[in-house]
Amino acid sequence: MNNNSYNGSNKLKLVKLGIDTKQEFILFIRSDCFICISEGFEIQARVMFG
């Protein structure tokens, strides 16, 4: 099984990094994350989450 294969998990772990973003939510996702690959996200993409 390679690193890009589906592993049955569709959850991400939320981690507070302590970065001051002036009340704006910032989402950091690795470019090899299954969500980035499936949705075609690029650098500085705007996403809606909740």
PyMOL commands that set and color helices and strands:
alter all, ss='L'
color gray80, all
select helices_A, chain A and resi 34-39
alter helices_A, ss='H'
color red, helices_A
deselect
rebuild
show_as cartoon
